[in-house]
Amino acid sequence: MDNSCGQEEYVRQVLEAYRRTPGTTGTVRRADRLLAAQLNQRGLSVSVIENALVLAAARRLMRPAEALPLGTIRSLAYFIPVIEEVLVLPVNPDYFEYLRHKLARVAPHR
């Protein structure tokens, strides 16, 4: 686990990753801060959270062109099921790096 930083720094890193994630409002609410602190208390690494954000964003952005647009994500809680999925996925970390590169090409930067 790479959450050896203090809780304040952990929360900052998680919320900054959330804020930058394509498809989110880019704003952080009190509930998001509380959830980030809870994720830290669970002992989840920042990299697990970041990987889940990338995976969810990639799934949302890389859809058929004729698919209806999805609504904006307004809460970090939206990503909880994907965080749980990433925890049990036997995926090479290189896959998440691949997704990051794909997203950088298709998603607007914040």
Secondary structure as GFF3:
##gff-version 3
##sequence-region A 1 110
A	DSSP	alpha_helix	7	20	.	.	.	ID=ss1
A	DSSP	alpha_helix	30	41	.	.	.	ID=ss2
A	DSSP	alpha_helix	46	61	.	.	.	ID=ss3
A	DSSP	three_ten_helix	76	79	.	.	.	ID=ss4
A	DSSP	alpha_helix	80	88	.	.	.	ID=ss5
A	DSSP	alpha_helix	93	106	.	.	.	ID=ss6
###
